[in-house]
């Protein structure tokens, strides 16, 4: 009787482990694919756009910022 219980427990544990592996291993593989290259690409493109815009519009943006601050503080 004790051997039968041990064998049955081992079968149940193996079945649960196999089902969990199938369920969660597939999700992890799908979720991990493409995440890092995507956010790296977005970060690099954003930094490039900011650099290009700052190079062309930097003086105008700085003047606009100074005007806005002086309008709030009342100082010129």
Order of alpha helices (4+ residues) and beta strands (2+ residues): alpha-alpha
